[in-house]
Amino acid sequence: MKRPPVPVAADVPPASGSAHGTGRRTLHRIRVLTTVFAWLGGVLTIGSLVATGEGPLPIGVAALVAGVLACWLRVPRDAWWIPPLEGVVAFAALLLLPDPQVVVGFVIGATVRRALYPEDAGFWAKSAVVVGGYLTGLAASLLWGWGAIRPELLPTLLMPLAGMAVAAAALHEAARAVLRAESAQRGAEHARATATAVLQASPIGLVLLDSGGVPVLHNERAQFLLDWAGQNGAAVPCPHGPNIAVCEKGCRDADAEPVEVWVADRDRVLALHPVRVEQAGDEDRTLVAAVDISVRRRLEDELRHRSERDVLTGLTSRSHFLHLLDRALRAGDVGLLVLDLDQFKEVNDTEGHDAGDQYLVAASRRIRAAVEPDAVAARLGGDEFAVLAPGLDEQACGQLAKSVLAELEKPWSDLGYDVRMQASIGVAVSSAAAGVVGTAELLRDADTAMYVAKREGGARARSFRREMGEQALARQRDKLDLRAAIGTDQLVLHYQPIVDLATTAISGAEALVRWERPGRGLLGPGEFIGLAEQTGLIVPLGSSVLTSACTQAAGWRAAGRELGVTVNVSTRQLSAPGFLAALAKSLDVSGLQASALTIEVTESVWADEAAMRALMAVRETGVRVALDDFGTGYSSLSYLHRYPFDVVKIDKSFTWALGDTGRTAGVVRCIIDLADVLGAVTVAEGIETPEQAEWLRRAGCGFGQGFLFGRPDLPRNLALPQVGR
């Protein structure tokens, strides 16, 4: 890259250095001339003294003068004893020489020579000592007649001294001015060198522009950052204009707000900061600072990408999606799809989180592939996705939902076997006429429609209808009321006896929860357990039921009845992180022995690894585990072998079908024999007639429950000891 014609700071010479150099050289020449003049005066004085030939005294003074000249060569100028020696020479020579003009030349030379060295201290005092010696000799000659001086010679002897004083003063001040200028120049050069070093070491590119916007100075960092090349060193891209001068003006007019520019050849982003530099008596200049913000911009872009994109799937993030949805709603009507994957939990629980992540990524790609390029696909969280489709009406959104479902249902075999993805989709369309124009409202409506699709079995799409909103509000009220009922007298436990078929004695009871809802009466579990499962309230509800049932059974045993209690536990409750702790607390608070409690689960537990692990931990505490409704779901010999149960409950549908066909009787006998082989006892549900009870007893079934022995009711109505409520 060629250097631009604009000078780099280190290459610019001092502005007035040549003038100061000339002054220094002139001062040096004057010093040489005055020194020669002083030496000439001294030599003439020596010659005049030797020429008198009047004895040794003039020769001695001549030698003294020679000593003074030698001192001028070898002794520092500021030695304190040289001026007195010069004064003695002037005094003695004036008295000894017949022509005193030679002495005047010596005094003038010695004084003027010293005037040109103002850096030496005491110029005026030293000069006064020399002149004083001369004047003393002059006075002695006139007063006492020691020399050859006559009164008429005084003007010629004193006037040169007056001129000497004026010349010495002028030369002294001139020399001081030159030295001050030299000192100032050295300071300026030092300051310039320091400023240049700082300028070149600065990580910020600096460019100085004159009033016309022409760069007059810059550092190497600016040259590197701006990628100057060729003959136009001022060229730099800027939104305000084609070069840095126009950029400076635009930046200045914009209240010195920094402007970001992109240097394409270097893939670099710069921030240009202009600062006006005011100069008295001169045109203002502008200093432009160029800061490389490429790293910051990349970090900002990365953070923006992270905030706008879901890390796992690469789809739009929830927060950015809501922003885009709000902006789209302000621009016009939009369609919104909210999707929830129906099988994600099963894949995640059975195959692990890595497989679950793969499932989500594959689903996101299929959703993206099914929608138009101008649509926005987002992951709202977990296994919930959304699609924003600007300008689509309800019919078009319905077709889009079908396309998404069809794309999802294509076989996916990344786990080693084919999986057909399914989703529940809710569709909502904004409509200013209908008053649905807000982001929160539209999301609520689509979410409501999605839950309707899920309750209908999933793998389908449903468009929002106003009655869905009313149902959702009613459902929300039910949820709030149920949450408030947990832990209060509104939840009542009824018990259905479990009898020994051989003796017809009651061996225990199954606890069944009822909800005494104000204004609605007593509600059976079928009217609220589903809601509790879907909303997560089954966990606190189940814990409350478990504690109450354990307390009741402990009361029976305290009353002398060795009865056990069976409590239904859902798969969701069982897989909750705090279930084992809640179970231990219920046993501890009630004082019930673990062996007196039976946890009853359905065959769906086999599909949940977390629930199965918890179930095995439950058995290790001594609590019995019963498999409810055996034969109606995931019945498998391998499951029964891997996860043994203490009790197998024969579903009531088999009990009711006894006597209809021989096949049913054979199936029931097989269940009883299988349980016997596995070491489990059997409990037949739904016994309503003595004939059913007798047949089951003869077939080897150990226990039974049903309306024949008692409907679910309060303990007092079942001739069972009652504890608490």
TIMARTI-256460 format. One record per residue (C-alpha): x, y, z; residue number from 1. Coordinates in steps of 0.5 Angstrom, whole numbers, plus 500, padded with zeros to 3 digits. Example, Ala and Ser with C-alpha at 12.3 -4.5 7.8 and 13.67 -1.06 7.14 Angstrom:
BEGIN
525,491,516,1
527,498,514,2
// end
This chain:
BEGIN
500,500,500,1
503,507,498,2
504,512,503,3
499,518,502,4
501,525,501,5
499,527,508,6
505,528,512,7
505,523,518,8
506,527,525,9
513,524,526,10
516,527,519,11
514,534,520,12
520,538,522,13
519,544,527,14
516,550,524,15
521,555,526,16
527,551,528,17
531,554,522,18
530,561,525,19
532,559,532,20
539,556,529,21
540,562,525,22
540,566,532,23
544,561,535,24
550,561,530,25
550,569,530,26
551,569,537,27
557,565,536,28
560,569,531,29
559,575,535,30
562,571,541,31
568,570,537,32
569,577,535,33
568,580,542,34
573,574,544,35
578,576,539,36
577,584,540,37
578,582,548,38
585,578,546,39
587,584,542,40
586,589,547,41
590,584,552,42
596,583,547,43
596,590,546,44
597,592,553,45
602,587,554,46
606,590,548,47
605,597,551,48
608,595,558,49
614,591,555,50
615,597,550,51
616,602,556,52
622,599,558,53
622,602,565,54
624,597,570,55
621,590,572,56
614,593,574,57
611,594,567,58
614,587,565,59
610,584,572,60
604,587,570,61
605,585,563,62
606,578,565,63
599,579,570,64
595,581,563,65
598,574,560,66
596,570,566,67
589,573,565,68
589,571,558,69
591,564,560,70
585,564,565,71
580,566,559,72
582,560,556,73
583,555,561,74
578,557,567,75
571,557,567,76
568,564,566,77
564,564,572,78
570,564,577,79
569,569,582,80
577,571,582,81
578,573,575,82
574,580,575,83
578,582,581,84
585,580,577,85
582,584,571,86
581,590,575,87
588,590,578,88
591,589,571,89
586,595,569,90
589,599,575,91
596,598,574,92
596,599,567,93
593,605,567,94
598,608,572,95
604,605,568,96
603,606,561,97
604,613,557,98
598,612,553,99
592,610,557,100
587,608,551,101
590,601,550,102
588,600,557,103
581,602,555,104
581,597,549,105
583,592,555,106
577,594,559,107
572,594,554,108
574,587,551,109
574,584,558,110
567,587,559,111
563,586,552,112
566,579,552,113
563,577,559,114
556,581,556,115
555,575,551,116
555,570,556,117
548,572,560,118
548,564,563,119
554,566,567,120
551,569,574,121
553,576,576,122
555,580,569,123
554,587,572,124
557,586,578,125
563,583,575,126
563,588,570,127
563,593,575,128
569,590,579,129
573,591,572,130
571,598,571,131
572,600,578,132
579,598,577,133
580,602,571,134
576,608,574,135
581,607,581,136
587,608,577,137
584,614,573,138
583,617,580,139
589,616,583,140
593,619,577,141
589,625,577,142
589,626,584,143
596,624,586,144
600,624,580,145
602,617,579,146
601,616,572,147
601,620,565,148
594,622,565,149
592,629,564,150
585,632,566,151
584,634,558,152
585,627,557,153
579,625,561,154
573,626,556,155
577,621,551,156
578,616,557,157
571,616,560,158
566,617,553,159
569,610,551,160
566,607,557,161
559,610,557,162
559,607,550,163
562,600,552,164
556,600,558,165
551,601,553,166
554,596,548,167
555,591,553,168
547,592,556,169
545,591,549,170
549,585,547,171
547,582,554,172
540,583,553,173
540,580,546,174
544,574,548,175
539,573,553,176
533,573,548,177
537,568,544,178
538,563,549,179
531,564,552,180
529,563,544,181
533,557,544,182
531,554,551,183
524,555,548,184
525,551,542,185
528,546,546,186
522,545,550,187
518,546,544,188
522,540,541,189
521,536,547,190
514,537,547,191
513,536,540,192
517,529,541,193
513,527,546,194
507,529,543,195
509,525,537,196
511,519,541,197
504,519,544,198
501,520,537,199
504,514,534,200
503,510,540,201
496,512,540,202
491,506,538,203
486,511,536,204
487,514,529,205
488,521,529,206
487,526,522,207
488,534,523,208
484,537,518,209
485,545,516,210
479,549,515,211
478,547,508,212
477,540,510,213
484,538,507,214
488,533,512,215
495,536,514,216
497,531,519,217
496,524,521,218
499,518,525,219
500,511,522,220
494,508,526,221
490,513,522,222
493,511,515,223
492,503,517,224
485,504,519,225
483,508,514,226
487,504,509,227
489,510,505,228
493,508,498,229
494,511,492,230
495,519,491,231
488,521,495,232
490,520,502,233
484,523,504,234
479,518,501,235
474,515,506,236
467,512,506,237
462,516,510,238
455,517,510,239
456,524,509,240
460,524,503,241
465,521,499,242
471,524,503,243
473,525,510,244
473,533,509,245
465,532,507,246
465,527,513,247
468,532,518,248
463,537,516,249
457,533,516,250
459,530,523,251
460,537,525,252
453,539,523,253
451,533,527,254
453,536,533,255
459,532,533,256
456,525,534,257
460,520,532,258
459,516,525,259
460,509,523,260
464,507,517,261
465,501,514,262
472,500,510,263
470,494,505,264
477,492,503,265
479,491,511,266
472,489,513,267
473,494,518,268
468,498,522,269
470,505,524,270
467,510,529,271
469,517,527,272
469,523,532,273
470,530,530,274
473,535,535,275
474,543,533,276
481,545,534,277
480,553,535,278
487,557,534,279
487,564,536,280
489,569,530,281
489,563,525,282
483,559,522,283
480,553,526,284
482,546,524,285
478,539,526,286
481,533,529,287
478,527,527,288
479,521,531,289
478,514,528,290
477,508,533,291
476,501,530,292
470,498,533,293
470,492,529,294
471,487,535,295
465,491,539,296
461,491,533,297
462,483,532,298
460,482,539,299
454,486,539,300
452,482,532,301
453,476,536,302
449,478,542,303
444,481,538,304
444,474,534,305
443,470,541,306
438,475,543,307
434,474,536,308
435,467,535,309
434,461,539,310
441,457,541,311
438,450,539,312
434,451,533,313
437,457,530,314
429,460,529,315
427,466,532,316
427,467,539,317
421,468,543,318
423,475,545,319
425,477,538,320
418,474,535,321
414,478,540,322
417,484,538,323
416,482,530,324
409,480,532,325
408,487,535,326
411,491,529,327
407,486,524,328
400,488,528,329
402,495,527,330
403,494,520,331
396,490,518,332
393,484,520,333
397,477,521,334
396,470,522,335
399,466,528,336
400,459,529,337
402,456,535,338
405,449,535,339
406,444,541,340
409,437,539,341
405,432,542,342
411,426,542,343
417,430,545,344
416,428,552,345
416,421,550,346
422,422,546,347
426,426,551,348
424,421,557,349
425,415,553,350
431,417,549,351
435,422,553,352
436,429,553,353
441,429,547,354
435,425,543,355
430,430,545,356
435,436,542,357
435,432,536,358
428,432,535,359
427,439,536,360
432,441,531,361
429,436,526,362
422,439,528,363
424,446,527,364
427,445,520,365
421,442,518,366
417,448,520,367
421,452,517,368
421,448,510,369
413,448,511,370
412,456,511,371
413,461,506,372
420,465,506,373
416,472,509,374
413,468,514,375
417,468,521,376
418,461,525,377
420,461,532,378
421,457,538,379
417,460,544,380
420,455,549,381
421,447,550,382
417,444,545,383
413,450,543,384
413,453,536,385
410,459,533,386
409,462,526,387
408,469,524,388
404,469,517,389
403,477,515,390
397,478,511,391
394,471,511,392
387,470,513,393
384,464,517,394
383,460,511,395
390,461,508,396
392,460,515,397
389,453,516,398
392,451,509,399
399,453,512,400
397,449,519,401
396,443,514,402
402,444,511,403
406,444,517,404
403,438,520,405
404,434,513,406
411,436,513,407
412,434,521,408
409,427,519,409
414,425,514,410
418,419,517,411
424,421,522,412
429,416,523,413
435,419,526,414
434,415,533,415
435,408,529,416
427,407,528,417
422,411,524,418
418,417,528,419
412,421,525,420
412,427,529,421
406,430,531,422
403,437,533,423
397,440,536,424
396,447,532,425
392,453,534,426
391,458,529,427
389,465,530,428
388,471,526,429
388,479,528,430
382,483,526,431
381,490,527,432
374,489,526,433
373,484,531,434
378,488,536,435
383,483,536,436
389,487,535,437
394,486,541,438
400,481,541,439
398,479,548,440
391,477,545,441
393,474,539,442
398,469,543,443
392,468,548,444
387,466,542,445
392,462,538,446
394,458,545,447
387,457,547,448
386,454,540,449
392,449,541,450
390,447,547,451
383,445,544,452
387,441,539,453
391,437,544,454
385,436,548,455
382,433,542,456
388,428,541,457
393,432,538,458
396,431,531,459
391,436,528,460
390,444,528,461
384,448,530,462
382,455,529,463
380,460,535,464
373,461,536,465
370,466,541,466
367,460,545,467
374,457,546,468
376,463,549,469
369,463,554,470
371,455,555,471
379,457,557,472
376,463,562,473
372,457,565,474
378,453,565,475
382,458,568,476
377,459,574,477
377,452,575,478
384,452,576,479
384,457,580,480
378,454,585,481
382,447,585,482
389,451,587,483
385,454,593,484
381,447,595,485
388,444,595,486
389,443,603,487
382,445,605,488
376,441,607,489
373,442,600,490
378,436,598,491
374,429,601,492
377,422,601,493
372,417,600,494
374,410,601,495
372,403,598,496
373,397,601,497
378,391,599,498
376,385,602,499
379,378,602,500
375,373,598,501
377,367,602,502
374,370,608,503
370,376,606,504
374,380,611,505
376,387,610,506
383,388,609,507
384,395,607,508
381,400,603,509
382,405,596,510
382,412,598,511
379,416,592,512
378,424,592,513
372,428,591,514
372,435,591,515
366,439,595,516
366,445,590,517
362,451,593,518
356,452,588,519
357,445,585,520
356,440,590,521
361,434,590,522
365,432,584,523
368,426,582,524
375,425,580,525
373,425,573,526
371,432,573,527
377,435,576,528
383,430,576,529
384,431,568,530
385,439,569,531
390,437,575,532
394,433,570,533
394,438,565,534
396,444,569,535
401,441,574,536
396,441,580,537
396,434,581,538
403,434,584,539
400,438,590,540
394,435,590,541
397,428,590,542
401,430,596,543
395,432,600,544
391,426,598,545
397,422,600,546
398,425,607,547
391,424,609,548
390,417,607,549
396,415,611,550
393,419,617,551
387,415,616,552
390,408,616,553
394,410,622,554
388,411,625,555
385,405,623,556
391,401,626,557
391,405,632,558
384,403,633,559
386,396,633,560
384,395,625,561
390,392,621,562
388,395,615,563
392,398,609,564
390,403,605,565
391,404,597,566
393,411,594,567
392,412,586,568
399,416,584,569
399,419,577,570
405,418,572,571
406,426,572,572
406,426,580,573
411,420,581,574
416,423,576,575
416,430,579,576
423,431,583,577
420,432,590,578
415,425,590,579
420,421,594,580
421,426,599,581
413,428,600,582
412,420,601,583
417,420,606,584
414,426,610,585
407,423,609,586
409,417,612,587
413,420,618,588
407,425,619,589
402,420,620,590
406,415,623,591
404,409,618,592
408,403,617,593
411,403,610,594
408,396,609,595
401,398,610,596
401,403,604,597
400,401,597,598
402,406,591,599
397,404,585,600
399,406,578,601
397,405,571,602
401,401,566,603
402,408,562,604
408,409,568,605
412,404,563,606
413,409,558,607
416,414,563,608
423,412,565,609
423,418,571,610
417,415,573,611
419,408,573,612
426,410,577,613
422,413,582,614
417,407,583,615
423,402,584,616
425,407,589,617
418,407,592,618
419,399,593,619
426,400,596,620
422,404,602,621
418,398,603,622
411,401,600,623
407,396,596,624
406,398,589,625
400,396,585,626
399,395,578,627
392,398,576,628
387,396,570,629
392,391,568,630
391,388,561,631
388,395,558,632
394,398,556,633
402,397,555,634
401,390,558,635
408,386,557,636
411,380,560,637
418,383,559,638
416,390,563,639
413,385,569,640
419,381,569,641
424,387,569,642
419,391,574,643
416,387,579,644
409,389,582,645
407,387,589,646
399,387,587,647
396,386,580,648
389,389,579,649
385,386,574,650
381,391,570,651
373,391,572,652
372,390,564,653
374,383,565,654
370,382,571,655
364,385,568,656
365,380,562,657
365,374,566,658
360,369,564,659
359,372,557,660
365,368,554,661
370,362,556,662
375,367,553,663
374,372,558,664
375,367,564,665
381,364,560,666
384,371,560,667
383,372,567,668
385,365,569,669
392,367,566,670
392,374,569,671
392,370,576,672
397,365,574,673
402,370,572,674
401,374,578,675
402,368,582,676
408,366,578,677
411,373,579,678
410,373,587,679
404,378,586,680
397,378,589,681
391,379,585,682
385,384,586,683
379,384,582,684
376,390,581,685
368,392,579,686
365,386,583,687
358,387,583,688
355,380,584,689
356,374,589,690
357,370,583,691
363,374,580,692
366,374,587,693
365,366,588,694
368,365,581,695
374,369,582,696
375,366,589,697
375,359,586,698
380,362,580,699
385,363,585,700
384,371,586,701
386,373,593,702
382,380,594,703
376,384,591,704
373,390,591,705
366,393,588,706
359,395,589,707
358,388,592,708
362,390,598,709
361,397,598,710
361,404,594,711
366,409,596,712
364,413,602,713
366,416,608,714
369,411,613,715
363,412,618,716
358,410,613,717
363,404,611,718
363,401,618,719
370,403,618,720
374,407,624,721
374,414,622,722
380,419,624,723
379,426,622,724
375,428,617,725
// end
